[in-house]
Amino acid sequence: MKFMGYTRSDGAVGVRNRILVMATVDCVEPVARKIAAGFEGAVAVTQHHSCLRIGCENIVHTLAGVGSNPNVAAVLLVGMGCEAITAESIASGIVATGKPVETIICQQEGGTRKTIEKGRRIVGAMVQAVRGMKRQEHPASRLILGLKCGGSDATSGLAANPAVGVAANLLVENGGAVVMIEPLEAVGAEEELAGRAANEEVRHKILRMVANEEKRWTVPGMQVEFMCKGNVDGGLTTIEEKALGAVHKGGSTPIHGVLRNDEEILEKVPGPGFYLQDGTHLEPMALSYLVAAGAHIVVFTSGRGGTFGNAVVPVVKVCGNPETFLRLRDDLDINAGTVMGGSESIQQVGRRILDEVLEVASGKLTRAEELGYDNFSVYRKDPRLDALLGLSLK
């Protein structure tokens, strides 16, 4: 079981060659976008939570983690010059990978036009260097697969998620790594997950992670028993029912760890096996956390459909609802609705999903990539709320 990927200078393997033009703060995002425009493989990203450093360390960790992802071949950090979240602070978390990292500061360069001109020269050189990189054969054990679901309906828990679970099991059995981010959507299924813990410490962290997120959403003014319109229209009735279907995509192998994601640290996937990641249930932001943890590809399941992608990793969308797949087939990659129709087993679809992941890892474009979708957003955990509620994974 192999794929064709790009070998990085630090020994990591990427499945894409992205040139990341990262604005440290949204006020300089237009400059970053103009720098990246028109260059093959170049994409501009930023965060939208102000330029203050206090209470925003999680943002710094996330941006540095995204820049460190093996799918990123080179990074240009674009700063305004007066922000507390500096280009240098993010760059310091990326340089250890050995990839080219440069910074450019708008106020120092003399404004927009001069910054764009210099930035485009830098990105142009990075693109030329990337063009010389060739894919090489690597074992599937080098892959890190991220898992997320959204827009779930009754078919998600019956077809799509169990089939993804089969693919996750197969990858782990072949020495790969899988990481699932489901803190809130595991409410009601936490005991099921805890039963798979590799040891007592992991079991304790699983239960604490889910309990922490449930507590955040039971603060007055919030409501944990949330069901979006698509969930209800699709036949789901309670958050527990939704959760029990959602966790199926994680398969059945032991859970080796819960990756911390807070003001102190954003832990990366440390090695082979299955892991959970603390974070958020909000789809584009959750994907950024998975990217920062090292995921090469994300498999996203949905019964209602989804039209987004990601700036750094390919997103393989799996749908268990045959009617939704036919209606949105330009946006969805895998039809797991064949399970509902009885023409394929869950095992067969799971194998098909893993085959698709390996093809995407070797260069096949996902539907979202074909459409040019490069969504990116960063979630900001509120450290004040966590401190008041006494929440921690330590």
C-alpha positions as CSV (number, residue, x, y, z in Angstrom):
1,M,0.0,0.0,0.0
2,K,1.9,3.1,-1.3
3,F,1.4,6.6,-2.6
4,M,3.5,9.2,-4.5
5,G,4.5,12.2,-2.3
6,Y,7.0,14.9,-2.0
7,T,10.0,14.3,0.4
8,R,10.8,17.3,2.5
9,S,14.3,18.3,3.8
10,D,13.3,17.2,7.4
11,G,12.2,13.8,6.2
12,A,8.5,14.5,6.2
13,V,6.3,13.7,3.2
14,G,3.8,16.0,1.6
15,V,1.0,15.2,-0.8
16,R,0.7,18.8,-2.2
17,N,3.2,21.6,-2.9
18,R,1.5,24.7,-1.5
19,I,3.2,28.0,-1.3
20,L,1.6,29.7,1.7
21,V,1.3,33.5,1.8
22,M,0.2,34.0,5.4
23,A,-1.0,37.4,6.6
24,T,-0.4,37.6,10.4
25,V,-3.6,39.7,10.8
26,D,-6.6,40.4,8.6
27,C,-5.8,44.1,8.1
28,V,-2.9,43.0,5.8
29,E,-4.9,40.1,4.2
30,P,-5.5,42.1,0.9
31,V,-1.8,42.5,0.5
32,A,-1.2,38.8,0.9
33,R,-3.9,37.9,-1.6
34,K,-2.5,40.2,-4.2
35,I,1.0,38.7,-3.6
36,A,-0.4,35.2,-4.1
37,A,-2.7,35.9,-7.1
38,G,-1.8,34.1,-10.3
39,F,1.0,31.9,-8.9
40,E,0.5,28.2,-9.3
41,G,0.1,26.5,-6.0
42,A,0.2,29.8,-4.0
43,V,-2.6,30.5,-1.5
44,A,-3.2,33.4,0.9
45,V,-4.5,32.8,4.4
46,T,-5.0,34.8,7.6
47,Q,-6.8,34.9,10.9
48,H,-9.6,37.2,11.9
49,H,-9.2,37.7,15.7
50,S,-7.4,41.0,16.0
51,C,-3.6,41.6,16.3
52,L,-3.3,41.2,20.1
53,R,-1.0,38.6,21.5
54,I,-2.5,38.2,25.0
55,G,-5.2,35.6,24.9
56,C,-4.3,34.6,21.3
57,E,-1.5,32.1,21.8
58,N,-3.7,29.4,20.4
59,I,-3.9,31.4,17.1
60,V,-0.1,31.6,17.0
61,H,0.2,27.9,17.6
62,T,-2.4,27.2,14.9
63,L,-0.8,29.4,12.2
64,A,2.7,28.0,12.9
65,G,1.3,24.5,12.8
66,V,-0.4,25.1,9.5
67,G,2.9,26.6,8.1
68,S,4.7,23.5,9.3
69,N,2.3,21.0,7.6
70,P,4.2,18.8,5.1
71,N,1.9,19.9,2.3
72,V,3.4,23.3,2.5
73,A,6.6,23.7,0.5
74,A,7.5,27.3,1.4
75,V,6.0,30.1,3.5
76,L,6.0,33.9,3.1
77,L,4.7,35.7,6.2
78,V,3.2,39.1,5.6
79,G,2.9,41.5,8.5
80,M,1.6,45.0,8.9
81,G,4.3,46.0,11.4
82,C,2.4,47.2,14.5
83,E,0.7,43.9,15.4
84,A,1.5,41.9,18.5
85,I,1.1,38.6,16.6
86,T,4.3,39.1,14.6
87,A,5.5,37.4,11.5
88,E,8.7,36.5,13.4
89,S,6.8,34.7,16.2
90,I,5.0,32.5,13.7
91,A,8.1,32.0,11.6
92,S,10.0,30.7,14.6
93,G,7.5,27.8,14.8
94,I,8.1,26.8,11.2
95,V,11.8,27.1,10.6
96,A,12.6,23.8,12.3
97,T,11.0,22.0,9.3
98,G,13.8,23.3,7.1
99,K,11.4,24.7,4.4
100,P,12.0,28.2,3.0
101,V,10.4,30.8,5.3
102,E,10.6,34.5,4.6
103,T,8.9,37.5,6.2
104,I,7.9,40.9,4.7
105,I,6.5,43.8,6.7
106,C,4.3,46.3,5.0
107,Q,5.1,49.3,7.1
108,Q,8.8,48.7,6.7
109,E,8.6,48.2,3.0
110,G,6.8,51.5,2.4
111,G,3.2,50.5,1.9
112,T,1.1,48.3,-0.3
113,R,2.6,48.6,-3.7
114,K,6.2,48.1,-2.6
115,T,5.2,45.2,-0.4
116,I,3.3,43.5,-3.2
117,E,6.2,44.0,-5.6
118,K,8.8,42.5,-3.2
119,G,6.4,39.7,-2.1
120,R,5.7,38.6,-5.7
121,R,9.4,38.4,-6.4
122,I,9.8,36.2,-3.3
123,V,6.8,33.9,-4.2
124,G,8.0,33.7,-7.8
125,A,11.3,32.3,-6.7
126,M,9.6,29.9,-4.4
127,V,7.3,28.7,-7.2
128,Q,10.3,28.1,-9.4
129,A,12.0,26.0,-6.7
130,V,8.9,24.0,-6.1
131,R,8.5,23.1,-9.8
132,G,11.7,21.1,-9.6
133,M,10.3,18.8,-6.9
134,K,9.3,15.3,-8.0
135,R,7.0,12.9,-6.4
136,Q,8.6,9.7,-4.9
137,E,7.0,6.5,-3.8
138,H,6.3,6.2,0.0
139,P,4.5,3.6,2.1
140,A,1.0,4.4,3.3
141,S,2.4,4.4,6.8
142,R,3.7,7.9,6.2
143,L,0.2,9.3,5.9
144,I,-1.8,11.2,8.5
145,L,-5.5,11.2,7.8
146,G,-7.8,13.8,9.5
147,L,-11.5,13.0,10.1
148,K,-14.5,15.4,10.4
149,C,-18.2,15.3,9.8
150,G,-20.9,17.9,9.3
151,G,-24.4,18.3,7.9
152,S,-25.1,14.8,9.2
153,D,-28.4,12.9,8.6
154,A,-29.5,9.4,9.4
155,T,-27.4,7.9,6.6
156,S,-24.2,9.4,8.1
157,G,-24.3,7.0,11.1
158,L,-25.6,4.1,9.0
159,A,-23.3,4.2,5.9
160,A,-20.8,7.1,5.5
161,N,-19.2,7.1,9.0
162,P,-18.9,3.3,9.4
163,A,-17.3,3.1,6.0
164,V,-14.8,5.8,6.8
165,G,-14.2,3.8,10.1
166,V,-13.2,0.8,8.0
167,A,-10.8,3.0,6.0
168,A,-9.3,4.4,9.2
169,N,-8.8,0.9,10.6
170,L,-7.0,-0.2,7.4
171,L,-4.7,2.8,7.4
172,V,-3.8,2.3,11.1
173,E,-3.3,-1.4,10.5
174,N,-0.8,-0.5,7.8
175,G,1.2,1.7,10.1
176,G,-0.5,5.1,9.3
177,A,-2.0,7.7,11.6
178,V,-5.6,8.9,11.9
179,V,-6.8,11.9,13.9
180,M,-10.4,12.8,14.6
181,I,-11.6,16.1,15.9
182,E,-15.0,15.7,17.6
183,P,-15.2,17.2,21.1
184,L,-18.8,18.5,21.1
185,E,-20.1,16.0,18.7
186,A,-19.0,13.2,21.0
187,V,-21.3,14.3,23.7
188,G,-23.4,11.2,24.4
189,A,-20.8,8.8,22.9
190,E,-17.9,9.6,25.3
191,E,-18.1,6.3,27.0
192,E,-17.9,4.5,23.7
193,L,-14.7,6.4,22.9
194,A,-13.3,6.0,26.4
195,G,-13.7,2.2,26.0
196,R,-11.1,2.3,23.2
197,A,-8.5,4.1,25.2
198,A,-5.0,2.5,25.1
199,N,-4.5,3.2,28.8
200,E,-6.1,4.8,31.8
201,E,-4.5,8.2,31.2
202,V,-5.9,8.4,27.7
203,R,-9.3,7.3,29.0
204,H,-9.3,10.1,31.5
205,K,-8.4,12.7,28.9
206,I,-11.1,11.5,26.5
207,L,-13.8,11.9,29.2
208,R,-12.3,15.3,30.3
209,M,-12.1,16.6,26.7
210,V,-15.8,15.9,26.1
211,A,-16.9,17.1,29.5
212,N,-15.0,20.3,29.0
213,E,-16.6,21.1,25.7
214,E,-20.1,20.2,27.1
215,K,-19.5,22.6,30.0
216,R,-18.5,25.4,27.6
217,W,-21.8,25.0,25.7
218,T,-23.9,24.9,28.9
219,V,-22.8,28.4,30.0
220,P,-26.0,30.6,30.2
221,G,-26.8,31.8,26.7
222,M,-25.5,28.6,25.0
223,Q,-27.3,25.4,24.3
224,V,-25.6,22.0,24.1
225,E,-28.6,20.2,22.7
226,F,-28.0,21.8,19.3
227,M,-29.3,20.2,16.1
228,C,-29.0,22.2,12.9
229,K,-31.9,22.3,10.4
230,G,-30.2,19.8,8.1
231,N,-29.7,17.3,11.0
232,V,-33.4,17.4,11.9
233,D,-34.6,17.4,8.3
234,G,-32.3,14.4,7.7
235,G,-34.0,12.3,10.5
236,L,-31.7,12.8,13.5
237,T,-33.5,13.5,16.8
238,T,-31.0,14.1,19.6
239,I,-27.3,15.0,20.1
240,E,-26.7,11.6,21.5
241,E,-28.0,9.9,18.4
242,K,-25.9,12.2,16.3
243,A,-22.8,11.5,18.4
244,L,-23.2,7.7,18.3
245,G,-23.3,7.9,14.5
246,A,-20.4,10.5,14.3
247,V,-17.8,8.4,16.3
248,H,-18.2,5.5,13.9
249,K,-15.9,7.2,11.4
250,G,-13.1,6.7,13.9
251,G,-13.1,3.0,13.4
252,S,-12.3,0.5,16.2
253,T,-8.6,0.6,16.8
254,P,-7.2,1.7,20.2
255,I,-7.1,5.5,20.9
256,H,-3.4,6.3,21.6
257,G,-3.8,9.9,22.7
258,V,-5.8,13.1,23.0
259,L,-4.0,16.0,21.4
260,R,-4.0,19.1,23.5
261,N,-4.9,22.3,21.8
262,D,-4.9,25.4,24.0
263,E,-3.0,28.5,24.9
264,E,0.1,26.6,25.9
265,I,0.5,24.1,23.1
266,L,-1.1,22.6,19.9
267,E,0.1,19.0,19.9
268,K,0.9,17.3,16.6
269,V,0.3,13.7,15.8
270,P,3.3,12.0,17.4
271,G,3.3,8.7,15.4
272,P,1.3,5.8,14.0
273,G,-2.2,5.0,15.4
274,F,-5.5,6.6,16.1
275,Y,-5.8,9.9,18.0
276,L,-8.4,12.4,19.1
277,Q,-7.8,16.2,18.9
278,D,-9.3,18.8,21.2
279,G,-10.8,21.7,19.2
280,T,-14.1,22.8,17.8
281,H,-17.0,21.2,15.8
282,L,-17.1,24.2,13.4
283,E,-16.0,22.7,10.1
284,P,-13.6,25.1,8.3
285,M,-12.0,26.0,11.7
286,A,-11.7,22.3,12.7
287,L,-10.0,21.6,9.5
288,S,-7.4,24.2,10.3
289,Y,-6.7,22.5,13.6
290,L,-6.3,19.1,11.8
291,V,-3.9,20.7,9.3
292,A,-1.9,22.2,12.2
293,A,-1.7,18.8,13.8
294,G,-0.1,17.4,10.7
295,A,-2.9,15.9,8.7
296,H,-2.1,15.4,5.0
297,I,-5.7,14.8,3.8
298,V,-9.1,15.2,5.6
299,V,-12.0,12.9,5.0
300,F,-15.3,14.7,5.6
301,T,-18.6,13.0,5.8
302,S,-22.0,14.6,5.2
303,G,-25.5,13.5,4.5
304,R,-26.7,17.0,3.5
305,G,-23.6,17.8,1.4
306,G,-20.9,20.4,1.5
307,T,-19.2,22.7,-1.0
308,F,-16.0,23.8,0.8
309,G,-12.3,22.8,0.6
310,N,-9.1,23.8,2.4
311,A,-6.2,25.9,1.5
312,V,-3.5,23.4,2.5
313,V,-5.0,19.9,2.5
314,P,-7.3,18.0,0.0
315,V,-10.7,17.3,1.5
316,V,-12.3,14.0,0.4
317,K,-16.1,14.3,0.9
318,V,-18.1,11.1,1.6
319,C,-21.9,11.0,1.4
320,G,-24.1,8.2,2.7
321,N,-27.3,9.7,1.2
322,P,-27.7,8.5,-2.4
323,E,-30.1,11.3,-3.2
324,T,-27.8,13.9,-1.9
325,F,-24.9,12.5,-3.8
326,L,-26.8,12.5,-7.1
327,R,-27.9,16.1,-6.5
328,L,-24.5,17.4,-5.4
329,R,-22.2,15.0,-7.3
330,D,-20.0,18.0,-8.5
331,D,-19.1,18.7,-4.9
332,L,-18.8,15.1,-3.4
333,D,-16.1,12.5,-4.0
334,I,-17.4,9.2,-2.6
335,N,-20.9,7.8,-2.8
336,A,-21.4,5.7,0.3
337,G,-25.1,5.6,-0.4
338,T,-24.5,2.3,-2.1
339,V,-24.6,0.8,1.4
340,M,-28.1,2.1,1.8
341,G,-29.1,0.7,-1.5
342,G,-27.6,-2.7,-0.7
343,S,-25.2,-2.8,-3.7
344,E,-22.1,-2.6,-1.6
345,S,-21.1,-3.5,1.9
346,I,-19.6,-1.1,4.5
347,Q,-16.3,-3.0,4.1
348,Q,-16.3,-2.5,0.3
349,V,-17.0,1.2,0.5
350,G,-14.4,1.6,3.3
351,R,-11.8,0.0,1.0
352,R,-12.9,2.3,-1.8
353,I,-12.5,5.3,0.5
354,L,-8.9,4.3,1.4
355,D,-8.1,3.7,-2.3
356,E,-9.4,7.2,-3.1
357,V,-7.3,8.7,-0.2
358,L,-4.1,7.0,-1.7
359,E,-4.9,8.3,-5.2
360,V,-5.5,11.8,-3.8
361,A,-2.2,11.6,-1.9
362,S,-0.5,10.8,-5.2
363,G,-1.9,13.8,-6.9
364,K,-5.5,13.2,-7.9
365,L,-7.6,16.3,-7.4
366,T,-10.7,16.3,-5.1
367,R,-13.9,17.9,-6.2
368,A,-13.2,20.9,-4.0
369,E,-9.7,21.3,-5.6
370,E,-11.2,21.1,-9.1
371,L,-13.5,23.9,-8.1
372,G,-10.6,25.9,-6.7
373,Y,-12.0,26.0,-3.1
374,D,-9.3,27.1,-0.6
375,N,-11.3,27.9,2.5
376,F,-9.3,28.8,5.6
377,S,-10.3,30.2,9.0
378,V,-8.9,29.9,12.5
379,Y,-10.9,29.3,15.7
380,R,-10.0,31.2,18.8
381,K,-10.6,29.4,22.1
382,D,-11.5,31.9,24.8
383,P,-8.8,31.4,27.6
384,R,-10.8,33.5,29.9
385,L,-13.8,31.2,29.7
386,D,-11.7,28.1,30.2
387,A,-10.0,29.8,33.2
388,L,-13.3,30.7,34.8
389,L,-14.7,27.2,34.3
390,G,-11.5,25.5,35.3
391,L,-11.1,23.6,32.1
392,S,-7.8,21.9,31.1
393,L,-6.5,18.7,29.5
394,K,-3.3,18.7,31.6
